[in-house]
Amino acid sequence: MPVRPSVPTENVRPRAVPAPDAVPHAVARAPVDIAVLDDLRCDLGSVEPDAIVCDLLRIFLDSAASHIARIDALAQQRDAAAVAFEAHGLKGAAATMGAHRLAEVACLLEEAEHATAPVGADALVADLKAEFRLVAAWCAEHFPDSSKSPAPSRPAAS
C-alpha cells in the first residue's frame, strides 16, 4: 500500500493568486476552463462524450441565464436573501462547468448580499451579466452545438 507523504500544516501560506485584472491580456484565462470539460469527458466514459458535454453546456447555459434573470429581478427588488440563494446556485453550476470567473462573481454577489449592509450589488449584477456573455460566446465558438436548442423528444411508441 503506497504511503502518502505528510504535508506540513504549520507555517504554510496559501499561494497568492493574482486578481483577474492583474493578469496580462496575453495570458488571461478563458471564460471556461477547458481542462474541467476534458475531465468531464474522461469521467463520462461514454461512446459520445463530446455530445454529452455539449448537452451539459446547453443545460448549464439555459440554467445560468435563468439564474441571472432572477438575480437581476431580485436585486432590483432589494431581496438580499433571495439574491444570495440564486447566486449560490449559479456559483456551484458555474464552477462545475469550469466557468471560474462567473463562479467568482456569483460568490462575490452571494457574500455581498449576506453582508449586513450589502454594497455594490448593482455593479456585481452587471459584472455577472457581462461574464455570462463571455462564457456563452466562448461556448458557442468552441462547442457550437451547445448553443442550439435540444431536439424535442419523441413520444414513446405504443
N, C-alpha and C positions, 0 to 999 in steps of 0.2 A: 504494500500500500504506500503510495507516494506521501512524503511528509511535506506539509505546507510550511514554508519558511515563516518565522514570526515577523510581524510587522510592528515596528516601534510606534507606540502611540504618544509617547512623550515628546515634547518639543517639535512636533510635526505641524508645519503651517500649510494651510491649503494653498494650492497653486493660484497665482494671480491670473485672472482671465481678463484680457483687455476688453474694454467696452466696445460694442459694435462700431461706434463712430471712430474709435481709435485704430481700427484695423484698416490698413491701406486698401484703397479700392481694388487694386490688383489681386489682393488675397482675401477680399471679403468673402464670407461664406455665402453659399447659395441659399435661397429661401427654404429648400428642402434638402436634408442630408441624405444623399444617395446611398450612403453606407447603411442607413437604417432600412431603406427599401430593399437593398441587397440582402440584409439579414432576414427580412420578411420573406423574400423569395426562397432563401435557403430553408427557413423554418416551415414553409408551406409544403415543400416536398411533393407538390402535385405535378401532374403532367403539363399543366399550363400555368406556371407561377406568374408570368408576366400579365396574363389576362386577369388573374385574381388580384394582383397588385393594382392594376387599372381599376378594377371594380372597387377595391378598398379605397383608392384615392377618390373615386367618384363619390362614394358614400361619405367619405371624410369631407370633401368639398361641399357637398349638399348640407351636411350636418353643421359644418363650421359657418356657412352662410346663414343658416337659421339661428345659431347661437349669437352671431354678431348682430343680426337684425333685432333679436330680443334684447341683447345688451344695449344697443343703441336706444331702443324704446324705453327700457327700464332706467337707463341713465338720465334720459330726458325727464322721467317721472321722479327722479332722485330716490329710487328704491334701491338703496345700497346693498341690502341683504340679497335681493334677487339678482342684482348685477354680479355680486361676488359668487353666487351659486352658478350662474351661467358662465362666468369667466373661469371658474374652477373646472367645469365640464369641458370647455374649449381647451384649456391648458392641457388636460390629460390626453385628449384626442390629438391635438397638435404634436405633442411630444411623442406619442406612439407612432405617428406617421413621419417623424423626422423634421417637422416644421418648427425647429427650435426657437427661432426668433418670435414667431407667432405665439408659441407657448410662453416665452419670457414676457411678452407684452400682456398676455392674458393673466399671468401671475402677478405682474405689477398692478394691474387693474383690480384683481382679486384682493391683493394686500391693501391697496388704497381704499377700497370700499369697506374693508374690515377696520380701518383706522377710525378713531373717534371723530376726527374731522377730516373726511376724505378731501384730498386736493388733487387737482389735475385730471379728474375723471374724463372730462370732455376731450382733453388732449390725448389721453390714453385710448379712448374710443376711436379717435381719428387715426392714431398710430395703428390700432388693431385693424381697422378697415384698409389702411394703406398696405400693411404687411400681408393681409389676406389677398389683396390684389396681386402682390408679387408671387405669393405661393400658387395662386390659381394660374397665373401666367406661366410660371415655371412648369407646373404640371401639364398644361396644355402643350407646351413646347417639347417636353421630354417624354410625356405619356399622352399622346393626342387622344387616345380612346378614353382617358379619364374625364374629359370634359363633355363627352357625349352622354345623353340620357340612356339609361339601360333599356334594352328591348323589353316590351311588355311580355309578361309570362303567358304562356299558352294554357288554356284551361285543360285539365286532365281529361283524357279520353274516357268515355263511359262505356 
